[in-house]
Amino acid sequence: MPFTAVYDACVLYPAPLRDFLMWLALTDLFKARWTEEIHAEWIRNVLNNRSDLTKEQLTRTKNLMNANVRDSLYQFCMRLRFIHPQAEAWGYTNKAHLRGLIRPLGNVKLLKIRPKQLMNTLIRS
């Protein structure tokens, strides 16, 4: 059974990384997932940094992502706050930052990996 990778906003923006990860998602070697909250975050960040783009353009991108990657849109019960990748290096290791999921995950192991680690995992499998 393929593993599941939740794409957070920090990998959906910048666009070249998002394009590459979308291409990987279409291989069906793993299940790529995200939430409406994750979409809202990356779209908000793009709009803050790129005045040449519109919300309509980014909404089109979001809709194409949802339509073309099978079962990609996932629902979380409560907001899951992700800790910045450098949080541990900065001394923020408080697990209270992770507040919980809407659906019980049961006996599922959650790992935070970077895109390079994802690529290495796919190459080895």
Stockholm file with secondary structure:
# STOCKHOLM 1.0

chainA/1-125         MPFTAVYDACVLYPAPLRDFLMWLALTDLFKARWTEEIHAEWIRNVLNNRSDLTKEQLTRTKNLMNANVRDSLYQFCMRLRFIHPQAEAWGYTNKAHLRGLIRPLGNVKLLKIRPKQLMNTLIRS
#=GR chainA/1-125 SS CCCEEECCHHHHSSHHHHHHHHHHHTTTSSEEEBCHHHHHHHHHHHHHHCTTSCHHHHHHHHHHHHHHSTTCBCCCSSCCCCCCTTTTTTTCCCGGGCCCCSSCCCSCCCCCCCHHHHHHHHHHC
#=GC SS_cons         CCCEEECCHHHHSSHHHHHHHHHHHTTTSSEEEBCHHHHHHHHHHHHHHCTTSCHHHHHHHHHHHHHHSTTCBCCCSSCCCCCCTTTTTTTCCCGGGCCCCSSCCCSCCCCCCCHHHHHHHHHHC
//
